[in-house]
Each structure stands twice: as C-alpha cells, then as structure tokens.
Amino acid sequence: MLHEYYNNSNEDGRLRNGKVNKVEYITTLHFLMKHLPIKCSVLDCCAGTGVYAIPLAEAGYKVTAGDLIQKHVDIIKAIDSKGLLEGVFQGDVLDMSRFADSSFDAVLCLGALYHLQTEREREKAVTECLRVLKKGGIFVFSYINRNACFINHFKKAPSQVEQTLRLLDDDSGKVVFYAMDFGEADKLMNKFDTEKIVEVGTDGLKYVLYEEINTLDDEQFASYMKYQLATCAQPSIIGHSMHGLWIGRKQ
C-alpha cells in the first residue's frame, strides 16, 4: 500500500510547487542548516527524491541518501548528476545494518514516522537512527500532526466529520499515514538518551491559510516566511501544523 501511494504521487512537487507548498520546505531547510554542524557527515535515511539531501550536499555536507521506495532512489541518482552525494541506497529505516554503529555526525529521518503504525515500529526506527549516529550527533525527525489532519480533512469535507474522526482513529494498519498527538514526539524521545534542541511546526498555519498564502506576491511571501520562522516553535503553531520537526542531540 505504501509503495503504491508513493509510486503514484509527486513528493518533490508537494514540497516545491506553489508558494504554499514551499512553506514546509523552506522552514525545514532553514532549521537543518541552522543546527547541523558545518560540512558534517549526514545520513538522510528516508530522503524521498533528495529534496533536502541535494541542497545539503551542495552546501558542503557529506550526505548519504536512501529511501524505501525504489522510484525515489532512481530519481535521486538521476538528479545527482554531479556526484555530490557520498552514496545512494534503497533500504528500510527499520534495518540499517549496512551501516556500522556511530557512522554519522547527523541522521535525518524525514518521513518514515509518517507511516509506522505501531509504537514498537516507531521505537525501532529511532533506535536504528541513534545506533548509526555518533555520540553528540544531531538527530532530526519529522512527524504528522493529528489536529492538523483533522483541520485539513474537515475543510475539504465538513459534512463527513464522522468519517474523518474514524479515519484518524483507525489503528488497523490499513491506512497509509500515522498522525501524532501534540507532545507525542517528546514522549517518544524521552525513552532514549537524547537532549531536545528545538521542535517546530514546519507548515505553520499553512493548512488554515492555504488559499490566502497562495495569493501573495514574492515580497509578501517573504514577509510571511519571516513570521513563520519567528513563530514556528510556539506550541500553538506546532499544534496547527501538518508536519512537525524534532531536533535533538544524542547523549
């Protein structure tokens, strides 16, 4: 089901087509550049189409990129025509045995937790990421916010509110996405020896102000992004953001 979903979707376009879709991308890249040590070794273990891996490599980071979906891996290889990446692989975040312990200065898990339906799977993914991360290294993961999912579905089909609630409560494993409650990211990471640096809502109010953001000209959008970057770590903004970003350090 997951392979079918991504084989029929445009993940790169989701992040870069239109001003409103750039909010998450710009915010995420801003905080990656801010918190990753300069030119460090980075594992982007669910890299999608390389939307963050390639810019980081262009900025001088030593990036190894992988993804579960072969289509995405093929796209990364095609885009990396200059050979900036240290390596590209197809693989599962739940099993990164190809890498030795403490191999990287930073590990990015930007997407896998969207799809891991059980607490055990999510803990295993984090365990693997921290295993290959050096002590003192930076761990970054993204997640989907349950409240923002409700807002998004409700705005599209308010008359189907009961179906939306059932979808959000579905733990059968038959849905593609898993959405976290506010505070659940901290609850997950409190099980590991890590220190939180920052948590932000990378979409901000995008799904509340979707149409309005798309009407902005370039100057107005730049002003909006100043607001987004200044407020995205506020709990009220995180709670409205479809995607959250958690950044911490391995102790």
C-alpha positions in Angstrom: 0.0 0.0 0.0 2.8 2.4 0.9 4.7 1.6 -2.3 1.6 2.1 -4.4 0.9 5.5 -2.7 4.4 6.9 -3.4 4.7 5.4 -6.9 1.5 7.4 -7.8 2.4 10.6 -6.1 4.8 13.5 -6.7 6.6 14.1 -3.4 9.0 16.6 -4.9 6.2 18.7 -6.3 4.3 18.5 -3.0 7.2 20.5 -1.4 8.1 22.9 -4.1 5.2 23.7 -6.4 3.4 26.9 -5.4 4.1 29.3 -2.6 2.0 27.5 0.0 3.9 24.2 -0.6 7.2 25.9 -0.1 6.5 26.8 3.5 7.4 23.4 4.8 10.4 23.1 2.6 11.9 26.5 3.4 11.3 26.0 7.1 12.8 22.6 7.2 15.9 23.5 5.3 16.3 26.6 7.4 16.4 24.6 10.6 18.6 21.9 9.1 21.2 24.5 8.1 21.0 26.2 11.5 21.6 23.1 13.6 23.7 20.7 11.5 27.4 21.1 12.2 29.1 22.7 9.1 30.2 20.1 6.5 29.4 17.2 8.8 28.6 13.6 7.6 24.8 13.2 7.2 22.6 10.2 6.7 19.3 11.1 5.1 17.7 7.7 5.6 14.2 8.4 4.1 15.3 11.0 1.6 12.3 10.9 -0.8 13.5 12.4 -4.0 16.5 14.1 -2.4 14.7 17.3 -1.8 16.9 18.0 1.3 19.8 15.7 0.6 20.9 17.5 -2.6 20.8 21.1 -1.2 22.7 19.9 1.8 25.3 18.2 -0.4 25.6 21.4 -2.5 26.2 23.3 0.8 29.2 21.1 1.5 27.7 18.4 3.8 28.8 14.8 3.2 25.4 13.3 2.6 24.4 9.7 2.2 20.8 9.4 1.0 18.4 6.4 0.9 14.8 5.7 0.7 12.4 2.7 0.9 10.8 3.5 -2.5 12.9 2.5 -5.5 11.3 5.1 -7.7 12.7 7.8 -5.3 16.1 6.2 -5.3 16.2 6.3 -9.1 15.2 10.0 -9.1 17.9 10.9 -6.6 20.5 9.1 -8.7 19.3 11.0 -11.8 19.3 14.4 -10.0 22.8 13.9 -8.5 24.5 14.2 -11.9 27.5 16.0 -10.3 28.0 13.1 -7.9 27.8 15.3 -4.8 26.3 12.6 -2.6 28.5 10.2 -0.7 26.2 7.3 -1.6 22.6 6.4 -2.5 20.8 3.3 -1.4 17.4 1.6 -1.3 16.6 0.5 2.2 14.3 0.4 5.2 14.8 2.6 8.3 13.9 -0.3 10.5 17.0 -2.2 9.3 20.1 -0.1 8.6 22.6 -2.9 9.2 24.6 -1.8 6.2 26.0 0.9 8.4 28.2 0.4 11.5 27.5 2.0 14.8 28.4 5.6 15.2 28.9 6.2 11.5 27.4 9.7 11.1 27.5 13.2 12.6 23.8 13.7 11.9 20.9 11.5 11.0 17.7 12.7 9.3 14.5 10.7 9.4 12.2 12.9 7.5 9.2 10.8 6.6 9.4 7.3 7.9 7.5 8.0 11.1 4.5 9.1 9.0 3.9 5.5 8.1 5.0 3.4 11.1 1.6 2.4 12.7 2.8 0.8 15.9 4.7 2.2 18.9 7.1 -0.7 18.6 8.0 0.2 15.0 8.5 3.8 15.8 10.8 3.0 18.7 12.7 0.6 16.4 13.2 3.2 13.8 14.5 5.7 16.3 16.8 3.0 17.8 18.3 2.3 14.4 18.8 6.0 13.7 20.5 6.6 17.1 22.7 3.5 16.6 24.3 4.8 13.5 24.6 8.3 14.9 27.8 9.4 16.8 27.6 10.4 20.4 26.9 14.1 20.5 25.5 13.9 16.9 22.3 15.6 15.7 19.1 13.6 15.2 16.2 15.1 13.2 12.8 13.5 12.6 9.5 14.7 11.2 6.0 13.7 12.0 2.4 14.4 11.1 0.1 16.2 13.5 -3.2 14.7 14.3 -5.0 18.0 14.9 -3.8 19.5 11.6 -5.0 16.3 9.8 -8.5 16.9 11.2 -8.4 20.6 10.0 -7.3 19.6 6.5 -9.9 16.9 6.1 -12.7 18.9 7.7 -12.1 21.9 5.4 -12.3 19.7 2.4 -15.4 17.8 3.5 -17.1 19.3 6.6 -20.2 17.1 6.1 -18.0 14.0 6.5 -16.8 14.8 10.0 -17.7 11.4 11.4 -15.7 9.6 8.6 -12.8 11.9 9.3 -12.8 11.1 13.0 -13.0 7.3 12.2 -10.0 7.7 9.8 -7.9 9.4 12.5 -8.8 6.7 15.0 -8.1 3.9 12.6 -5.3 1.7 14.0 -6.0 -1.3 11.7 -2.7 -0.8 9.8 -4.7 -0.3 6.6 -4.2 3.5 6.5 -1.1 5.0 4.9 -0.4 7.7 7.5 0.1 7.7 11.3 -0.6 11.1 13.0 0.8 12.0 16.4 -0.9 14.0 19.1 0.8 17.1 20.4 3.5 16.2 22.8 3.8 12.6 21.4 7.2 13.3 19.8 8.6 14.3 23.2 7.0 11.2 24.8 8.7 9.0 22.2 12.1 10.6 22.6 12.0 10.6 26.4 12.6 6.8 26.0 16.0 7.5 24.6 19.2 9.2 25.8 18.8 12.4 23.8 18.6 16.1 24.5 15.9 18.1 22.7 17.2 21.2 20.9 14.1 22.5 19.3 10.7 21.4 17.9 8.9 23.4 15.2 5.8 23.3 13.1 7.2 23.3 9.5 3.9 24.1 7.9 2.8 26.7 10.5 -0.7 27.9 9.7 -0.4 26.8 6.1 -3.5 24.5 6.2 -5.6 27.2 7.9 -4.4 29.9 5.5 -3.9 27.8 2.3 -5.7 29.9 -0.2 -4.5 33.2 1.3 -0.8 32.3 1.2 -1.1 31.3 -2.5 -2.3 34.8 -3.4 0.8 36.5 -2.1 3.4 38.1 -4.4 7.1 37.3 -3.8 7.6 40.3 -1.4 4.6 39.5 0.6 5.5 35.8 0.8 9.0 36.7 2.1 7.3 38.7 4.8 5.0 35.8 5.6 8.0 33.5 5.9 9.6 35.9 8.4 6.5 35.4 10.5 6.6 31.7 10.0 10.2 31.3 11.0 9.8 33.6 14.0 6.7 31.7 15.4 7.0 28.1 14.3 8.5 26.9 17.6 5.5 28.2 19.6 3.3 25.3 20.9 0.1 26.8 19.4 1.7 26.9 15.9 3.1 23.4 16.2 -0.4 22.2 17.1 -1.8 23.6 13.9 1.0 22.5 11.6 0.5 19.4 9.5 4.2 18.5 9.9 6.4 18.8 12.9 10.2 18.7 13.1 12.0 17.5 16.2 15.7 18.2 16.5 17.9 16.8 19.3 21.3 15.6 20.3 22.4 12.1 21.1 23.9 11.9 24.6 
